[in-house]
Amino acid sequence: MTKIVLHDTKTKLKKPLEPVVPGKVGMYVCGPTVYDRAHIGNARPVVVFDTLYRLLRQVYGTDNVTYVRNFTDVDDKINARAAESGRSISDITEETIGWYLDDMGAMGALEPDEAPRATQSIDAMIKMTEELIAKGHAYAAEGHVLFSVKSDPEYGSLSHRNVDDMIAGARIEVAPYKRDAMDFVLWKPSDADTPGWDSPWGRGRPGWHIECSAMAREVFGERFDIHGGGNDLMFPHHENEAAQSRCAHGHDGMASIWMHNGMLQVEGAKMSKSLGNFFTVKDLLDKGIPGEVIRFVLLSTHYRAPLDWTERGVSEAEKTLRKWRTLTVGIEPAATVPPSVIAALSDDLNTAGAIAALHGLTGDPAGLLAGASMLGFLSDALGEWADAPEVGDAGAMIEALIAARTEARKAKDFARSDAIRDGFAAAGVIVKDTADGATWELAPDFDPAKLEGLV
């Protein structure tokens, strides 16, 4: 079996994936709080962990992988949106979940095996909160229940932060019901206008952090293999999740590997509404940027590195995908994914390396198609935008002619190289010579018949 190695945030090391249950893999990824459209930064972890999901299914088999991504459908932001709009909370959350699934699907993201909603797991959250109180790791105060950070000597080990330094640097007003500034809410009271559930501490609702600990335990039990999300979730959300689960269960084994993707910026600047560079996935789709192109850009940089969204990157992604689609028209994918693609993805999900491997497969359209499919590209469902012409073997013919032109130049057969150049121009093939070799794309007036005499 292919060995998959992934970077673990906690140890700062690459670790081999060794499933808790041999032969079966469980992955939990934090999902959205459903009150508004997902922006492009929200889309990066979806596409990243969708690609890992595809790799896991390839290596372990579809039936042996369980991918869970939750919906947070009880939150103060949702409550505020309902108050502002005059709409019901359920209307807002249902609509937003529908938007989210549509937008992620437009980028080729597979739906997870399970998508629990926080409101469906309130009993599990109450139970875990009771366990933490019983073990001395949480306390009730004024209708709230708070986790006692000082009760957990390992707190800070995931995000590599020192609790004393965090307390010293805190510039927050400490609520009177807190024992210590760093303590965080597990349960809080609800008024008559706020969603709430009966609990041993009165009518209330869960804090954000307890949700994922409880939902993950409902699906996987106390231990599972991979926990994922963006860097922005590492602290405090994932740190708090790890602490809750560790203290409730008596061991530090919630997730064997914690993975976090880097943040996204736009044209070298942090994305923000004030800079006018903030956009949702729907904004991009409405501008005519295909979901497949968005996916390509999001996978073009290693997941742990920051990603710079640029117009140039979008343009290059579109050109590459058009070329690959032309090369693979009418082609059946190879029976197996090329080893070069699997090797790159198995080495800490190196999608940039996998894309580089795909560039090296342009002479093998069947292998190219199999490898591209592994990364979620070139599916029929995502292909309408490309309007790839029905050109049969024209893509392979173009590659062969570019190789022939290169050989002619080396042999100083300039008549032959010029004839190929002029033939490309007449047929509507735009060829550009770069330091890394020739690239090509098709003009709107492409005519494959004009290439036939050049072969």
Secondary structure, 3 states (H helix, E strand, C coil): CCCCEEEECCCCEEEECCCCECCEEEEEECCCECCCCCEHHHHHHHHHHHHHHHHHHHHHCHHHEEEEECEECCCHHHHHHHHHHCCCHHHHHHHHHHHHHHHHHHCCCCCCCECCEHHHCHHHHHHHHHHHHHCCCEEEECCEEEECHHHCCCCCCCCCCCHHHHHHHCCCCCCCCCCCCCCEEEEEECCCCCCCECCCCCCEEECHHHHHHHHHHHHHCCCEEEEEEEHHHHHHHHHHHHHHHHHHHCCCCCEEEEEEECCEEECCEECCHHHCCCCEHHHHHHCCCCHHHHHHHHHCCCCCCCEEECHHHHHHHHHHHHHHHHHCCCCCCCCCCCHHHHHHHHECCCHHHHHHHHHCCCCCHHHHHHHHHHCCCCCHHHCHHHCCCCCCCHHHHHHHHHHHHHHHHHCCCHHHHHHHHHHHHHHCEEEEEECCEEEEEECCCCCHHHHHHHC
